[in-house]
Amino acid sequence: MEQSYKLRCSLHGHSSDIRAVASTIIPENGLVTCSRDKLCMIWSPLSTDGGEGGYELTLSLKGHTNYVSSVCIVPPSDTYTSGLIATGGHDCTIKLFHPTTGQCIHVLEGHTSTVSALAAGKFGTLLSGSWDKTAKVWLKDKCVMTLTGHTAAVWAVAIMPQQGYMLTGSADKSICMWKAGICEKTFTGHDDCVRGLAVVTATDFLSCSNDATIRRWNIHTGCINVYYGHTNYVYGIAMLPNGVDFITCAEDRTVKVWEGGENIQTITLPSQSVWSVCCLCNGDIVAATSDGKARIFTRCTERVANSEELAAFKQELASSTSTDDTLGGVKISDLPGEEALLAPGSRDGQTKLVRTADNTAVVYQWSVSEQQWDNVGQAVGASGGTAATSGKTLYNGKEYDYVFTVDIEEGKPPLKLPYNSTEDPWVAAHKFLMDNQLNAQFLDQVANFITQNSTQSVTTTTHSTHTASDPYTGGSRYIPGTTSSTTTTPSTTPNPAGHSDPLTGGLRYIPGVSGSTLSTPSNSAGDINPYFPVSKYVGFESSNADGITGKLKEFSDYVDADLMVKEEDWPIIQCFTSTTDNAPVERPGLEVLRKILKWPIDKLYPALDVLRLCIRNPHVAVVFANPTDLYNLTQAGCVQTPLHNQMLVLRVLSNLFLSDVGRDFSLQNSDAIVEHVAIEMKSSTNRNVRIGVATVLLNYAISGCRVSCDYTEDVKLSILIHIGECIRSETFNEALFRLIAALGTLMCDSAVYIAAAQSLDLKSTISKLTQLTEPVKLIECARMVANML
């Protein structure tokens, strides 16, 4: 057996996931990486012979207007003696770049959705696969053939030049073999989306799939072998230089090396998703990951990284996985995962200890009013100590601050509950229950017993609960986001008096239903879907006029003199906060609004609340809906600002859709707005902020179904992708409901967006929501969307 692969170097340069990687012809032993940051980068070895040393970035290829998701190398020809680099992206285009100048030579247009796969053949032939369910054959920069037949997105393509066959792998779980534009054979066997293809011989090829397997196929006899080893989606596959063995990469953080049909090495990466792999001509292998890095591994001892780099990689890996960490004697890996939070609690205040995605233990508490599990703090492990510490009680050979005697059941001997003050009570309680095989329902009772009977303070890091205490005065106050100052949000249960609009809680007109005989909508098969498509834009329109004005008056005394509100201007502000009509706004009123929007960031939120209400008026929107004010607005609500600011900026962006002027502006500037929303989505765990994110995306989804001009397919797909990412990470029911309604709205009567959602593997995530017991609207909406997928 050959020597194992070891790290050669890591390539840093991209600011987001690297989705595709390929070995270059020029530079020799070089590579090209493509990323969600819209860039492609060419990397060259520091030594010309590919010997020891790292890599340097030599060119950045620019031109894509959205994520770049696929790449291949077009071999040299008489026209292009250095060959070309072909890249495909979410902007539905294929771009051909010169490898030495970085110039974009050609742009190939024809696909109507993301170009997810590329392969190059003889004589300049290029094969592309797309989410539009087709593959296209390009020659001399022209589309000469479109291959149709798949019923879902095409994720993988390959060319078998000896036989003249083209292969396409799809989310419909099949692989089609084409010749001269005709599908001659369909290979089935995978249980999920086919993600990668690699040609082995003139008659054999390999495929990898979301079903976590790799299959070897013969074009005449079908599947001849199945390889198991990965534990999650297998995204990529590439042949090693000997043309027999291969490598694969997957969502399980690993690259696997296969020789003779056996997995002979597993390389674990410090990143959840390993999106793509390739092999360099010198035998080194490259892995592209979701942390924006490409890592090169080698079997050549001369090219292995130095000891410091290897140690740094090992430390990076350890800190990212921590699979063997323990917490107060409880093995974190033994704790239930976040899927345990899908099951509702049995009573208010019930607690549950959960292992999060980053392998930490967190205490969650069930809220009956919110019908959700609230994160109440990260569990903290013991800080250690020695047996020589005085004042301890010895139990099972270890010293503890306390060893409680607990009577569990009459007639049975009491149990011992050891506890140190430096431990988290919930960790100690969990370990006690597990060690004694007791019901986990007693977790909070045991933890509270520990807290009440120990004199030390609890070390759990808790999040403060939301109260109405004014941080400036200590008294009751106007709070943006509380009932008195926020919009009426969707009701969690249908209106018993009639059909409830799931987004406003109000009654709505349903054709064919008499107004006097309205009843709670049934969601049995064949009944009207009351949840989507959503046709009415959703805003935040309620207000606490006196509270907003009062806070503005308070803050006005603390700002610069030229920004203070004059006495004669207060009636204007009062009118802004209480009027709902669209009457023209005079110039003095607009000047007052501009002035208060210049207040310091910590005193800005009541001014943003005024803007939230005013922006509904087209006469105000036409003044403030411009790129400069949009930039200032997003800066006022960026993640470094107070939560109130973040929430209110998202509500302003939502309310822009309530007027034609604001809506047109939102569509024309979707890139900037959605980018701001995406940052909030990834960084904030605040409920009101998350609902604001969901509402902006919902309004874009509504626009996608209502507006055709100036709202391109790539924008719709971008919205769908963001909605999908939000759904995966969302924990708040109201935000989840709006996101799923948005997804359903986009997918209605659109096979393209159903296929795109299927390609994002959203069905399993959404199906889990149908297992909840509350709220009904979320469960039913999720069920309807899951049925579409």
Order of alpha helices (4+ residues) and beta strands (2+ residues): beta-beta-beta-beta-beta-beta-beta-beta-beta-beta-beta-beta-beta-beta-beta-beta-beta-beta-beta-beta-beta-beta-beta-beta-beta-beta-beta-beta-alpha-beta-beta-beta-beta-beta-beta-beta-beta-beta-alpha-alpha-alpha-alpha-alpha-alpha-alpha-alpha-alpha-alpha-alpha-alpha-alpha-alpha-alpha-alpha-alpha
